[in-house]
Structures are given as structure tokens and as C-alpha cells.
Amino acid sequence: MRIAPVAVLAFLLTSALVSAETDPAPAVASDDLLQRVLAAQRGVTSISGRFTQRTVRIDEPDLAGDVFDAHFDLLAPDKYNIIYTKPGDDEYRLRYCSDGQNRAQQEQIMLGQPPDVVVKPVTKDGDDDAMHRITALFRLDPVAINRDFTVTPQARGDAFTVLLMPRSPGLAERIQRIEVDLDPSLRTKAVRIDDPRGNRILITIEEAIYNPTLPPSTFTVPAP
């Protein structure tokens, strides 16, 4: 079954927000490893880099699946610029961006044709913005993540994995589990998102520069 990774990821994360419980989430457990992980993220205000994204069936992990390359720029708390391209397709370009007040999806199928642009205002808590949630995973934003998931860090050799399990049954109908792999310096290097239907979205950080100076033009939202 062919799955569009960007659409599936946006659907999973957006649907999860709709189904999340409204009760306040309990505080993150006071665990030494978890506190180390969170402390490593607190000093990060901006990130710039590249990642690859692939969607596969969990029971057929060796199949290539749909593959996208992406460049990303993140500026806390709510600005982002993510540009997807397809290997072997020089014309395709999909951009998600937010300047903190407005956000946009800009898709270019063929060169020479005007892109499709959808612009929406940023909501107060960002709940209907799937890309905002993706950037929260990259940054391991404890407030955004702990609201909807239990958080369990696991040591694996000299690296670590943070396991995110949905808190509510409604959320579990959309997302089975999320694993965020961290390198020895506790920076995000990969994200795996499994859904109950057997699909897995694999995001691998190929390059990440932490706390770069990003010009305001990076997050310019195009006119609709």
C-alpha cells in the first residue's frame, strides 16, 4: 500500500490533538535520566538542518516506502520553515512555514506553474497545527509533548531513546507509539511513529546545527 508520508504524519498528529483528554496532564516523573534529557533541550532556541522521511509497513521494514528529503529551520517557541523535496523529482517542492502569527502550506508540483498556497492564522496553543507538533518532537518540547503522552527515557549503550505512549484511548486510536532516538549528547537524531494500522513513519536527522542565528526572512509566510 502506497502512503504519502507528509499527509499521514500530519493526519496522525492533527487527529491526536482532537482526541486528546482535556484534563491537565500529570507532571513528568522526576527521573535522573529524564531530567538530563530535558536539561539538554532547555538551552536550544533554534535548530537548522536536514532530515529524511520514509513511510513503511511495520511488517515489511525492508521495503523502501515513500521517501522525502527535507531542510528545516526552527526558532522557539513557534516559528518553523520545513521544505520537502522528492529524490529524483527536481520539480516537486512542499514548504510548511510559520512566522508565529500565520502559517502556510506551499506546494509546487511542476516548475513554471504557480504553487498552491494555503495560509491560516496561528492559534493560541497551536493545537490544530500538525507541523508545530513535529517541531516539538525535534526539540523534545516537554510542555507540548507531556500534555498528550507519557514520557519514558531508556538508555541504550551510550545513546538514549525516549518512548512516548498516548495518554488517552482516543489518541491511541491514531498513534500507537513514538520513539525519539537521542545521540550521546542527548540531541534528537531520529523519530519513529507507529500507528495501529501497521504503518511506520521514519524520520532521520541527517544534519542539525543548534542555536544558529536565523534571519527573520527564513520564516516569511507567502501571500495566499
Residue frames relative to the residue before (quaternion, step in Angstrom):
aa qw qx qy qz dx dy dz
M 1.0000 0.0000 0.0000 0.0000 0.00 0.00 0.00
R 0.3057 -0.7644 0.5414 0.1708 3.57 -0.77 1.02
I 0.0687 -0.8070 0.5864 -0.0134 3.57 -0.80 1.04
A 0.3633 -0.7077 0.5616 0.2275 3.58 -0.98 0.86
P 0.4015 -0.7703 0.4298 0.2465 3.62 -0.27 1.21
V 0.6697 0.5059 -0.3244 0.4362 3.59 0.82 -0.92
A 0.6752 0.4952 -0.2991 0.4576 3.57 0.90 -0.92
V 0.6552 0.5104 -0.3184 0.4571 3.58 0.93 -0.86
L 0.6668 0.5031 -0.3120 0.4528 3.58 0.86 -0.91
A 0.6531 0.5013 -0.3140 0.4728 3.58 0.94 -0.86
F 0.6465 0.5259 -0.3193 0.4510 3.59 0.98 -0.85
L 0.6657 0.5155 -0.3106 0.4412 3.57 0.85 -0.97
L 0.7316 0.4381 -0.2612 0.4524 3.54 0.75 -1.02
T 0.6482 0.5019 -0.3262 0.4706 3.60 0.99 -0.75
S 0.6538 0.5080 -0.3175 0.4623 3.60 0.91 -0.87
A 0.6212 0.5559 -0.3485 0.4285 3.56 1.01 -0.76
L 0.6476 0.5299 -0.3282 0.4384 3.56 0.99 -0.77
V 0.6430 0.5327 -0.3221 0.4462 3.55 0.99 -0.79
S 0.7597 0.4060 -0.2039 0.4653 3.56 0.97 -0.86
A 0.4711 0.7036 -0.4399 0.2992 3.60 1.22 -0.15
E 0.5535 -0.6084 0.4522 0.3450 3.56 -1.17 0.61
T 0.4372 -0.7089 0.4930 0.2513 3.56 -1.12 0.64
D 0.5168 0.6327 -0.4295 0.3849 3.60 1.21 -0.26
P 0.5691 -0.5925 0.4277 0.3769 3.62 -1.03 0.67
A 0.4499 -0.6883 0.4977 0.2760 3.56 -0.97 0.87
P 0.5079 -0.6342 0.4747 0.3382 3.59 -1.02 0.67
A 0.6053 -0.5746 0.4048 0.3735 3.55 -1.17 0.52
V 0.5816 -0.5677 0.4508 0.3692 3.53 -1.24 0.55
A 0.5413 -0.6367 0.4391 0.3299 3.57 -0.95 0.87
S 0.4493 -0.6847 0.5109 0.2613 3.54 -1.08 0.79
D 0.1760 0.7810 -0.5640 0.2022 3.54 0.15 1.31
D 0.5652 -0.6398 0.3935 0.3411 3.57 -0.88 0.93
L 0.6819 0.4824 -0.2989 0.4615 3.58 0.86 -0.95
L 0.6506 0.5136 -0.3215 0.4578 3.56 0.94 -0.85
Q 0.6500 0.5110 -0.3233 0.4602 3.58 0.94 -0.80
R 0.6168 0.5309 -0.3443 0.4682 3.59 1.08 -0.64
V 0.6446 0.5234 -0.3143 0.4603 3.55 0.99 -0.90
L 0.6960 0.4738 -0.2814 0.4604 3.57 0.82 -0.99
A 0.6308 0.5411 -0.3351 0.4439 3.58 1.01 -0.78
A 0.6422 0.5335 -0.3227 0.4459 3.58 1.05 -0.77
Q 0.6885 0.4795 -0.2887 0.4612 3.60 1.11 -0.59
R 0.5765 0.6460 -0.3788 0.3270 3.59 1.07 -0.65
G 0.7005 0.4684 -0.2865 0.4559 3.59 1.04 -0.61
V 0.5743 0.5945 -0.3771 0.4178 3.59 1.28 -0.05
T 0.0571 -0.8089 0.5852 0.0042 3.57 -0.65 1.14
S 0.7960 0.0549 -0.0407 0.6014 3.59 1.21 -0.38
I 0.0648 -0.7699 0.6344 0.0258 3.54 -1.22 0.62
S 0.0160 -0.7660 0.6425 0.0093 3.55 -1.13 0.72
G 0.3189 0.7710 -0.5081 0.2139 3.58 -0.91 0.81
R 0.4684 -0.6452 0.5250 0.2978 3.54 -1.33 -0.46
F 0.0202 0.7817 -0.6229 -0.0244 3.55 -1.21 0.55
T 0.3017 -0.6948 0.6085 0.2362 3.53 -1.33 0.26
Q 0.1392 -0.7876 0.5975 0.0576 3.54 -1.13 0.70
R 0.0085 0.8065 -0.5862 0.0762 3.54 -0.80 1.07
T 0.1835 -0.7671 0.6055 0.1061 3.57 -1.06 0.78
V 0.0141 0.7976 -0.5999 0.0616 3.57 -0.82 1.05
R 0.4866 -0.5695 0.5459 0.3754 3.51 -1.40 0.00
I 0.5313 -0.6498 0.4356 0.3251 3.59 -0.88 0.91
D 0.7161 0.4383 -0.2563 0.4790 3.58 1.04 -0.76
E 0.7325 0.2854 -0.2191 0.5779 3.61 1.30 0.08
P 0.0195 0.8759 -0.4821 0.0063 3.61 0.77 1.01
D 0.6497 0.5451 -0.3294 0.4150 3.61 1.13 -0.43
L 0.5341 0.6038 -0.4201 0.4167 3.59 1.23 -0.19
A 0.5738 -0.6463 0.3849 0.3239 3.55 -0.97 0.91
G 0.2142 -0.7891 0.5455 0.1843 3.60 0.94 -0.83
D 0.6480 -0.4767 0.4050 0.4345 3.54 -1.34 -0.23
V 0.1254 -0.8193 0.5592 0.0167 3.57 -0.79 1.06
F 0.0269 -0.7654 0.6430 0.0055 3.53 -1.05 0.88
D 0.2527 -0.6922 0.6456 0.2005 3.52 -1.29 0.52
A 0.0343 -0.8175 0.5749 0.0062 3.58 -1.09 0.57
H 0.2211 -0.6993 0.6602 0.1616 3.50 -1.28 0.62
F 0.0246 -0.8230 0.5675 0.0056 3.59 -0.93 0.80
D 0.0803 -0.7384 0.6676 0.0511 3.52 -1.29 0.66
L 0.0393 -0.7985 0.6005 -0.0183 3.58 -0.82 1.02
L 0.0084 -0.7723 0.6351 -0.0065 3.55 -1.05 0.83
A 0.3908 -0.7414 0.4968 0.2254 3.57 -0.50 1.21
P 0.6101 -0.1865 -0.7616 -0.1140 1.51 -2.08 1.34
D 0.8494 0.2190 -0.0461 0.4779 3.62 1.03 -0.58
K 0.5462 0.5936 -0.4262 0.4095 3.61 1.13 0.43
Y 0.1058 0.7981 -0.5870 0.0851 3.57 -0.95 0.85
N 0.0769 -0.7480 0.6579 0.0408 3.51 -1.33 0.50
I 0.0784 0.8012 -0.5817 0.1160 3.59 -0.38 1.26
I 0.0587 -0.8109 0.5819 -0.0192 3.57 -0.66 1.14
Y 0.1736 -0.7912 0.5838 0.0551 3.56 -0.62 1.23
T 0.0111 -0.7523 0.6583 0.0235 3.53 -1.19 0.72
K 0.3749 -0.7125 0.5461 0.2313 3.56 -1.28 0.39
P 0.4599 -0.6604 0.5102 0.3033 3.61 -0.83 0.89
G 0.8063 0.2449 -0.2012 0.4994 3.56 -0.85 0.98
D 0.7145 0.3370 -0.2394 0.5644 3.59 1.26 -0.03
D 0.1979 -0.8371 0.5026 0.0863 3.57 -0.04 1.32
E 0.6611 0.5360 -0.3092 0.4243 3.59 1.20 -0.32
Y 0.6472 0.5556 -0.3307 0.4038 3.58 1.08 -0.65
R 0.1155 0.7707 -0.6183 0.1014 3.55 -1.03 0.88
L 0.0122 -0.7851 0.6185 -0.0310 3.57 -0.85 1.02
R 0.0475 -0.8182 0.5726 -0.0201 3.55 -0.62 1.16
Y 0.0938 -0.7335 0.6706 0.0595 3.51 -1.14 0.89
C 0.1031 0.8100 -0.5699 0.0916 3.60 -0.79 0.93
S 0.0408 -0.7687 0.6376 0.0299 3.51 -1.30 0.48
D 0.2370 -0.7654 0.5822 0.1383 3.56 -1.01 0.86
G 0.6518 -0.5162 0.3075 0.4628 3.56 1.29 0.23
Q 0.7443 0.3183 -0.1974 0.5529 3.56 1.25 -0.41
N 0.7793 0.0704 -0.0305 0.6220 3.55 1.10 -0.78
R 0.1626 -0.7693 0.6098 0.0994 3.56 -1.24 0.50
A 0.1363 -0.8146 0.5632 0.0273 3.56 -1.13 0.65
Q 0.1777 -0.7004 0.6749 0.1495 3.48 -1.39 0.45
Q 0.0210 -0.8069 0.5874 -0.0593 3.57 -0.67 1.16
E 0.0115 -0.8319 0.5520 -0.0562 3.58 -0.41 1.24
Q 0.1031 -0.7760 0.6221 0.0141 3.55 -0.87 1.09
I 0.2178 -0.8003 0.5493 0.1017 3.59 -0.51 1.19
M 0.8038 0.0355 0.0314 0.5930 3.56 0.93 -0.97
L 0.5185 -0.6214 0.4876 0.3277 3.55 -1.08 0.73
G 0.7486 0.3709 -0.2812 0.4722 3.55 -1.06 0.73
Q 0.6862 0.4016 -0.2798 0.5381 3.56 1.25 -0.20
P 0.5245 -0.6373 0.4460 0.3462 3.60 -0.98 0.73
P 0.4761 -0.6803 0.4697 0.2998 3.60 -0.95 0.78
D 0.4573 -0.6178 0.5537 0.3203 3.53 -1.29 0.39
V 0.0491 -0.8168 0.5742 -0.0271 3.57 -0.72 1.12
V 0.0281 -0.7676 0.6403 -0.0012 3.56 -0.93 0.98
V 0.0646 -0.8037 0.5914 -0.0071 3.58 -0.70 1.12
K 0.0018 -0.7877 0.6152 -0.0326 3.57 -0.95 0.95
P 0.5186 -0.6127 0.4737 0.3623 3.61 -1.13 0.45
V 0.4819 -0.6299 0.5219 0.3140 3.53 -1.20 0.54
T 0.3478 -0.7339 0.5415 0.2172 3.58 -0.79 0.97
K 0.7114 -0.4968 0.2940 0.4008 3.54 -1.22 0.52
D 0.8057 0.2419 -0.1192 0.5273 3.57 0.89 -0.94
G 0.4824 -0.7166 0.4071 0.2967 3.60 1.28 0.10
D 0.3405 0.8050 -0.4513 0.1799 3.56 1.27 0.19
D 0.7398 0.3919 -0.2484 0.4872 3.62 1.04 -0.59
D 0.5742 0.5825 -0.3652 0.4445 3.57 1.29 0.26
A 0.2943 -0.7964 0.5036 0.1596 3.58 -0.17 1.30
M 0.6651 0.5116 -0.3231 0.4377 3.60 0.91 -0.82
H 0.5724 0.5667 -0.3818 0.4534 3.58 1.14 -0.53
R 0.6631 0.4964 -0.3026 0.4715 3.57 1.04 -0.77
I 0.6123 0.5373 -0.3539 0.4595 3.59 1.06 -0.68
T 0.6677 0.4851 -0.3081 0.4731 3.59 0.92 -0.85
A 0.5939 0.5566 -0.3672 0.4502 3.61 1.12 -0.58
L 0.6241 0.5234 -0.3338 0.4745 3.59 1.08 -0.70
F 0.6415 0.5221 -0.3320 0.4535 3.59 0.94 -0.85
R 0.7572 0.3871 -0.1971 0.4878 3.55 0.93 -0.96
L 0.2906 -0.7568 0.5116 0.2847 3.59 1.31 -0.31
D 0.0691 0.8175 -0.5597 0.1169 3.54 0.87 1.06
P 0.3467 -0.7943 0.4491 0.2173 3.64 -0.27 1.17
V 0.6388 0.5278 -0.3401 0.4447 3.61 1.03 -0.69
A 0.6987 0.4756 -0.2771 0.4571 3.57 0.82 -1.03
I 0.7072 0.4686 -0.2686 0.4562 3.58 0.94 -0.87
N 0.7010 0.5044 -0.2941 0.4094 3.59 0.79 -1.00
R 0.5353 0.6339 -0.4067 0.3825 3.58 1.19 -0.40
D 0.8160 0.2743 -0.1075 0.4974 3.58 0.92 -0.90
F 0.7852 0.2989 -0.1399 0.5241 3.62 1.18 -0.40
T 0.3969 -0.6038 0.6109 0.3236 3.50 -1.33 0.33
V 0.2477 -0.7897 0.5538 0.0906 3.56 -1.01 0.83
T 0.0512 0.8032 -0.5883 0.0783 3.58 -0.65 1.14
P 0.1930 -0.7835 0.5787 0.1187 3.62 -0.50 1.11
Q 0.0988 -0.7905 0.6039 0.0260 3.56 -1.06 0.81
A 0.3405 -0.7305 0.5551 0.2055 3.59 -0.86 0.97
R 0.0081 -0.7784 0.6272 -0.0248 3.56 -1.00 0.93
G 0.7887 -0.1574 0.0622 0.5910 3.54 0.04 1.29
D 0.7696 -0.2900 0.2316 0.5196 3.56 -0.77 -1.02
A 0.6547 0.4464 -0.3148 0.5225 3.59 1.30 0.25
F 0.3241 -0.7515 0.5521 0.1590 3.55 -1.31 0.06
T 0.1563 -0.7444 0.6375 0.1227 3.53 -1.34 0.41
V 0.2084 -0.7471 0.6173 0.1320 3.56 -1.02 0.84
L 0.2004 -0.7860 0.5792 0.0812 3.57 -0.67 1.16
L 0.1145 -0.7824 0.6116 0.0269 3.56 -0.82 1.08
M 0.0352 -0.7935 0.6073 -0.0181 3.56 -0.70 1.13
P 0.5201 -0.6677 0.4291 0.3156 3.59 -0.86 0.92
R 0.4533 -0.7044 0.4840 0.2531 3.54 -1.03 0.83
S 0.7969 0.3078 -0.1480 0.4983 3.59 0.85 -0.94
P 0.5982 -0.5609 0.4223 0.3864 3.62 -1.17 0.50
G 0.6286 0.5444 -0.3430 0.4368 3.59 1.02 -0.70
L 0.6531 0.4994 -0.3009 0.4832 3.54 1.02 -0.80
A 0.6478 0.5350 -0.3116 0.4439 3.57 1.04 -0.80
E 0.5831 0.5659 -0.3773 0.4443 3.59 1.20 -0.33
R 0.7149 0.4180 -0.2371 0.5079 3.60 1.23 -0.42
I 0.8011 0.1236 -0.0197 0.5853 3.55 0.96 -0.92
Q 0.3175 -0.7616 0.5364 0.1775 3.57 -0.75 1.04
R 0.7555 -0.2253 0.1829 0.5874 3.56 0.92 -0.95
I 0.1571 -0.7423 0.6404 0.1191 3.54 -1.31 0.42
E 0.0917 -0.7730 0.6256 0.0526 3.56 -0.98 0.87
V 0.1229 -0.7741 0.6194 0.0458 3.56 -0.89 1.00
D 0.2211 -0.7875 0.5659 0.1034 3.58 -0.56 1.19
L 0.1474 -0.7841 0.6008 0.0497 3.54 -0.98 0.96
D 0.4267 -0.6767 0.5281 0.2848 3.56 -1.10 0.64
P 0.7407 -0.4206 0.2572 0.4564 3.64 -1.19 0.09
S 0.6790 0.4543 -0.2954 0.4952 3.61 1.19 -0.46
L 0.5013 -0.6991 0.3792 0.3409 3.58 1.38 0.29
R 0.4435 0.6387 -0.4901 0.3940 3.56 1.05 0.83
T 0.5533 -0.6264 0.4350 0.3350 3.58 -1.05 0.76
K 0.0566 -0.8097 0.5836 0.0237 3.57 -0.89 0.95
A 0.8044 -0.0109 0.0023 0.5940 3.62 1.18 -0.36
V 0.1361 -0.7601 0.6308 0.0758 3.53 -1.30 0.59
R 0.0712 -0.7759 0.6258 0.0356 3.59 -1.00 0.90
I 0.0733 -0.7942 0.6033 0.0022 3.56 -0.78 1.07
D 0.1002 -0.7935 0.5999 0.0226 3.58 -0.68 1.15
D 0.1614 -0.7627 0.6131 0.1275 3.55 -1.07 0.72
P 0.6624 -0.5493 0.3287 0.3892 3.63 -1.18 0.41
R 0.6443 0.5334 -0.3222 0.4434 3.61 1.23 -0.29
G 0.6251 -0.5933 0.3247 0.3896 3.57 1.25 0.21
N 0.5178 0.6141 -0.4320 0.4100 3.59 1.20 0.37
R 0.1007 -0.7832 0.6116 0.0490 3.57 -1.09 0.74
I 0.1759 -0.7545 0.6259 0.0892 3.56 -0.90 1.00
L 0.1356 -0.7991 0.5853 0.0220 3.55 -0.72 1.16
I 0.0262 -0.7794 0.6258 -0.0150 3.57 -0.74 1.08
T 0.0574 -0.8049 0.5906 -0.0104 3.57 -0.68 1.12
I 0.3217 -0.7403 0.5600 0.1868 3.57 -0.71 1.08
E 0.2281 -0.7985 0.5461 0.1104 3.57 -0.53 1.17
E 0.7869 -0.0379 0.0566 0.6133 3.57 1.10 -0.70
A 0.0570 0.7923 -0.6057 0.0454 3.58 -0.99 0.78
I 0.1228 -0.7570 0.6402 0.0445 3.54 -0.90 1.04
Y 0.2282 -0.8113 0.5290 0.0992 3.56 -0.61 1.15
N 0.8602 0.0782 -0.1251 0.4882 3.52 -1.08 0.97
P 0.2351 0.7477 -0.5851 0.2081 3.61 0.78 0.95
T 0.4712 -0.6155 0.5330 0.3392 3.56 -1.28 0.28
L 0.0942 -0.8147 0.5722 0.0009 3.56 -0.53 1.21
P 0.3990 -0.7272 0.4987 0.2517 3.63 -0.64 1.05
P 0.6263 -0.5657 0.3790 0.3795 3.61 -1.09 0.63
S 0.6035 0.5854 -0.3609 0.4036 3.61 1.08 -0.63
T 0.5063 0.6570 -0.4196 0.3687 3.60 1.21 -0.41
F 0.7870 0.3410 -0.1411 0.4945 3.56 1.01 -0.85
T 0.2938 0.7797 -0.5029 0.2300 3.57 1.24 0.40
V 0.2819 -0.7547 0.5730 0.1503 3.57 -0.81 1.03
P 0.4101 -0.7280 0.4865 0.2551 3.63 -0.73 1.00
A 0.5705 -0.5732 0.4562 0.3714 3.54 -1.25 0.42
P 0.4979 -0.6685 0.4515 0.3183 3.62 -0.95 0.75
